[in-house]
Amino acid sequence: MLYLRRFICGAVVTGVLALSGLCQTPATAQDQEQQPAEPDTVALLEAAQAAQTSGEHQSATQLYEQALDRLLAAENTSAAAECARELMVCYNHCGDLTQAASFAERASELFLAAADPTGAAQVMTSWACLLRARNEYEQAAAAYNRALTLYANTNNTQGQASTELSLGVLADLRGDLDQAVQHFSQAQQLYHQDGDQASEALCHSNQAYALSRQYQYEEALAHYQECLVLYHDLGLTTELAEAHEQRGDTYEHLSDWSRAMADYNSAIVLLAEIGDTLKQADCHCCLGRVLLNIDSPTSARSHLEEAWRLYLELGKPAELEAILPDLEQALAVCDDQSAIERYRAQLDELKANRNESPAGY
């Protein structure tokens, strides 16, 4: 069972909404002096925010547009830029990408007019993040690159690093692993320069995973070693366990069975500390598979049965079905047909119980 890497997008949370949790916030824009909005405009903005929060995005767009007209008339450019950014978000929720794109451009222009290039860059990363969620990869890449230029022009290292990381994720999604590795490498160097060790470690991990899928296992191992050292020093147990598991996968591809087992065992110890039962089961599966490959069916059985127990407790029929062939292989060598029948019956019972449960179980 190969572990699928979870990438992190280094984009921006804007305004009222956090863009459905899609993005993270890089360096904040420089605070801008701005005049307070008129009372009627404030009331419009508050009503728009309330509608937006409750999911009434069409109503929110109408209210925001009225507020935007008033803010522009009052030459309150910074507040108008923020308002235009919220219109981008609302129109995206309404499914009107043409209007969303129009307000993304307008918000960016207004932030630049307010002498806030970081705000303009954040709009572009937010827009790119929304496009990426809609699988509009080409347009998203163009928006990220515009943000990258703005961050570079203001020497915003954190913003550049975050955007390079996002471009790496995007390239990976498009299947361009060479470009993904280049962007992850650029992000890693920028995070190192900025002293952000956790993000630097993530970039090493992302590079390693992309390289392993290009069969460049030795280079991948070098990056896994870098991220393991950083995660260990930072005390990030979850990330450290994940890196051990992924490096174990890489060693397994190289048929370096002893190192693969050492990493899987290290991951299990760490996962036990944080109580991640599901990932412990995954690592026991990996150990069972390796032990079958080196003709140690008795030891393989021990790990596969532990994985079975954990998956059964968690109610995971798909995972149980996936490991059943390996478990049956180990049990057949051990000449334990009764155990095979018992495990099949347990799986059948779990599936039957789930089918009889109410919808949404």
C-alpha positions in Angstrom: 0.0 0.0 0.0 1.8 3.1 -1.2 1.2 6.2 0.9 -0.3 9.2 -1.0 1.5 12.4 0.0 -0.6 15.2 1.3 0.6 18.4 -0.1 0.0 21.8 1.5 -1.0 24.8 -0.6 0.8 28.0 0.5 -1.9 30.4 -0.5 -3.9 33.0 1.3 -6.9 33.3 3.5 -8.9 36.4 2.6 -11.4 38.7 4.1 -14.5 37.1 5.7 -14.1 33.6 4.4 -11.2 31.2 4.7 -11.8 30.0 1.2 -13.2 26.7 2.5 -9.9 25.8 4.2 -8.0 25.6 0.9 -5.3 28.0 1.7 -2.8 29.1 4.2 -1.6 32.7 4.9 1.9 33.8 4.0 3.3 37.1 5.2 0.6 39.6 6.0 0.4 42.8 3.9 1.7 46.0 5.3 -1.0 47.8 7.3 -2.5 50.6 5.2 -3.7 54.0 6.5 -7.4 54.2 5.4 -10.2 56.5 6.3 -13.2 55.0 8.1 -16.2 54.0 5.9 -19.4 56.0 6.2 -22.1 54.6 8.6 -24.4 53.5 5.7 -21.4 51.8 4.0 -20.5 50.0 7.2 -24.1 48.7 7.5 -23.9 47.5 3.9 -20.6 45.7 4.5 -21.9 44.1 7.7 -25.0 42.9 5.9 -22.9 41.5 3.1 -20.6 39.7 5.5 -23.7 38.2 7.3 -25.1 37.0 4.0 -21.8 35.6 2.9 -21.3 33.7 6.2 -24.8 32.2 5.9 -24.1 31.0 2.3 -26.4 33.6 0.6 -23.7 34.5 -1.9 -26.0 36.1 -4.5 -27.4 38.5 -1.9 -23.8 39.1 -0.7 -22.6 40.1 -4.1 -25.4 42.7 -4.5 -24.6 44.2 -1.1 -20.8 44.2 -1.7 -21.3 45.9 -5.0 -23.3 48.7 -3.4 -20.6 49.1 -0.8 -17.9 49.1 -3.4 -19.5 52.0 -5.3 -19.7 54.0 -2.1 -16.1 53.2 -1.1 -14.8 54.2 -4.5 -16.9 57.4 -4.5 -15.3 58.2 -1.1 -11.8 57.4 -2.5 -11.4 54.8 0.3 -9.1 52.7 -2.0 -7.9 50.2 0.6 -11.4 49.3 1.8 -12.6 49.1 -1.8 -9.8 46.7 -2.6 -10.9 44.4 0.3 -14.5 44.7 -0.9 -13.6 43.7 -4.4 -11.7 40.7 -3.1 -14.8 39.5 -1.3 -16.8 39.9 -4.5 -14.2 37.6 -6.2 -14.9 35.0 -3.5 -18.7 35.4 -3.6 -18.9 35.2 -7.4 -16.8 32.1 -7.3 -19.3 30.5 -4.9 -22.1 31.5 -7.3 -20.3 29.7 -10.1 -19.7 32.9 -12.1 -16.0 32.6 -12.9 -16.1 35.5 -15.4 -17.3 37.9 -12.7 -14.9 36.4 -10.2 -12.0 36.9 -12.5 -13.1 40.5 -13.1 -13.1 41.3 -9.4 -9.8 39.5 -8.9 -8.3 41.9 -11.4 -10.1 44.8 -9.9 -9.0 44.0 -6.4 -5.4 43.6 -7.5 -5.5 47.0 -9.2 -7.0 48.7 -6.2 -4.4 47.2 -3.8 -1.7 48.5 -6.1 -3.3 51.9 -6.3 -3.3 51.8 -2.4 0.4 51.2 -2.5 -0.1 47.6 -1.2 1.6 45.2 -3.6 1.4 42.5 -1.0 -2.4 42.8 -0.9 -2.4 42.5 -4.7 -0.2 39.4 -4.5 -2.5 37.9 -2.0 -5.5 38.4 -4.2 -3.7 36.6 -7.0 -2.8 33.6 -4.8 -6.4 33.5 -3.5 -7.7 33.5 -7.0 -5.2 30.9 -8.1 -6.3 28.7 -5.1 -9.9 29.0 -6.2 -9.1 28.1 -9.8 -7.0 25.1 -8.6 -9.9 23.8 -6.6 -11.9 23.9 -9.9 -9.2 22.1 -11.7 -8.5 25.2 -13.9 -4.7 24.5 -13.7 -3.5 26.7 -16.5 -5.3 29.7 -15.2 -4.2 29.0 -11.7 -0.6 28.8 -12.7 -0.8 32.2 -14.5 -2.3 33.7 -11.3 0.4 32.2 -9.1 3.1 33.5 -11.3 1.7 37.0 -11.2 1.7 36.7 -7.4 5.3 35.4 -7.5 6.4 38.5 -9.4 4.7 40.8 -7.0 6.2 39.1 -4.0 9.7 39.1 -5.6 9.4 42.9 -6.4 8.8 43.6 -2.7 11.4 41.1 -1.4 8.7 39.2 0.4 10.5 35.9 1.0 7.7 34.1 2.8 5.2 35.1 0.1 7.6 33.9 -2.7 8.2 30.6 -0.9 4.5 30.0 -0.3 3.8 30.6 -4.0 6.6 28.4 -5.2 5.3 25.7 -3.0 1.8 26.2 -4.5 3.2 26.1 -8.0 4.9 22.8 -7.1 1.7 21.3 -6.0 0.0 22.5 -9.1 2.7 21.0 -11.3 2.4 17.7 -9.5 -1.4 17.7 -10.1 -0.7 18.3 -13.8 1.7 15.4 -13.8 4.8 17.5 -14.5 7.1 16.1 -11.9 10.3 17.8 -13.2 8.7 21.2 -12.8 7.2 20.2 -9.4 10.7 19.3 -8.1 12.0 22.6 -9.4 9.3 24.6 -7.6 9.7 22.6 -4.4 13.4 23.2 -4.5 13.0 26.9 -4.9 10.5 27.0 -2.1 12.8 25.0 0.2 15.7 27.4 -0.4 13.5 30.4 0.3 12.1 28.9 3.5 15.7 28.1 4.6 16.6 31.7 4.0 13.6 32.8 6.0 14.3 30.4 8.9 11.0 28.5 8.5 12.3 25.0 9.2 8.9 23.3 9.3 8.0 24.5 5.8 11.6 23.7 4.6 11.1 20.1 5.8 7.8 19.9 4.0 9.5 21.0 0.8 12.2 18.3 1.2 9.4 15.7 1.8 7.5 16.9 -1.3 10.7 16.8 -3.4 11.5 13.3 -2.1 8.0 12.0 -3.0 8.1 13.5 -6.5 11.6 12.1 -7.1 10.6 8.6 -5.9 7.8 8.6 -8.5 10.4 9.4 -11.2 12.4 6.4 -9.9 15.2 8.7 -8.6 15.3 6.8 -5.4 18.8 7.8 -4.2 18.0 11.5 -4.6 14.6 11.0 -2.8 16.4 9.3 0.1 18.7 12.3 0.5 15.7 14.6 0.8 13.9 12.3 3.2 17.0 12.4 5.4 16.9 16.2 5.4 13.3 16.4 6.4 13.7 13.7 9.1 16.4 15.6 10.8 14.4 18.8 10.7 11.2 17.2 11.9 13.1 15.5 14.7 14.7 18.7 15.8 11.4 20.5 15.8 9.6 17.7 17.7 6.9 17.3 15.0 5.9 13.7 15.7 3.1 13.3 13.1 5.3 14.6 10.3 8.3 12.6 11.5 6.2 9.4 11.5 4.9 10.2 8.0 8.5 10.8 6.7 9.7 7.5 8.2 6.8 5.6 6.5 7.5 7.3 3.1 11.2 6.6 3.3 10.3 3.0 4.1 8.3 2.9 0.9 11.4 4.1 -1.0 13.7 1.6 0.6 11.1 -1.1 -0.3 11.2 0.0 -4.0 15.0 -0.5 -3.8 14.5 -4.0 -2.2 16.5 -2.7 0.8 14.3 -4.8 3.2 16.1 -4.2 6.5 16.1 -0.4 6.1 12.5 -0.4 5.0 11.5 -2.5 8.1 13.5 -0.1 10.3 11.6 2.9 9.0 8.2 1.2 9.3 8.9 0.2 12.8 10.0 3.7 13.7 6.8 5.0 12.2 4.7 2.6 14.3 6.4 3.7 17.5 5.8 7.4 16.7 2.2 6.7 15.6 1.5 4.9 18.8 2.6 8.0 20.8 0.1 10.2 19.0 -2.7 7.5 18.9 -3.0 7.3 15.1 -4.4 3.7 14.9 -5.2 3.8 11.2 -1.6 4.7 10.2 -0.2 2.1 12.6 -2.3 -0.5 10.7 -1.0 0.8 7.4 2.6 0.4 8.6 1.9 -3.1 9.9 0.6 -4.0 6.4 3.9 -2.7 4.9 5.9 -4.8 7.4 3.9 -7.8 6.6 4.4 -7.3 2.9 8.1 -6.9 3.3 8.4 -10.0 5.4 6.5 -12.1 2.8 9.0 -10.9 0.2 11.9 -12.2 2.3 10.2 -15.5 3.0 9.3 -14.9 6.7 5.6 -15.9 6.7 5.4 -16.4 10.4 6.6 -12.9 11.2 4.5 -11.5 8.3 1.5 -13.1 9.8 2.0 -11.4 13.2 2.0 -7.9 11.5 -0.8 -8.6 9.1 -3.0 -10.0 11.9 -2.2 -6.8 14.0 -3.2 -4.7 11.0 -6.4 -6.8 10.6 -7.3 -6.3 14.2 -6.9 -2.5 14.0 -8.8 -2.2 10.7 -11.6 -4.3 12.1 -11.8 -2.1 15.2 -11.9 0.9 13.0 -14.6 -0.6 10.7 -12.5 -0.4 7.5 -13.8 -3.1 5.1 -11.9 -1.7 2.1 -8.6 -1.9 3.9 -9.4 -5.4 5.2 -10.2 -6.6 1.7 -6.9 -5.1 0.5 -4.7 -7.0 2.9 -6.7 -10.3 2.9 -4.6 -11.8 0.0 -1.3 -11.2 1.9 -2.8 -12.5 5.1 -4.2 -15.6 3.4 -0.7 -16.2 1.8 0.9 -16.0 5.2 -1.7 -18.3 6.8 -1.5 -20.8 4.0 2.2 -21.2 4.5 1.5 -21.6 8.2 -1.2 -24.2 7.3 -3.9 -22.4 9.3 -7.0 -22.8 7.1 -9.3 -22.2 10.1 -7.8 -18.7 10.6 -8.4 -17.9 6.9 -12.1 -18.9 7.2 -12.4 -16.9 10.5 -11.0 -13.7 8.9 -13.2 -14.1 5.8 -16.2 -14.5 8.1 -15.3 -11.4 10.1 -15.0 -9.4 6.9 -18.4 -10.7 5.6 -20.0 -9.8 8.9 -18.6 -6.3 8.9 -19.8 -5.6 5.4 -23.2 -7.0 6.2 -23.5 -4.8 9.3 -22.5 -1.7 7.3 -25.1 -2.5 4.6 -27.8 -2.8 7.3 -26.8 0.4 9.0 -28.7 3.7 8.3 -27.5 5.9 5.5 -24.5 8.0 6.5 -23.1 5.5 9.0 
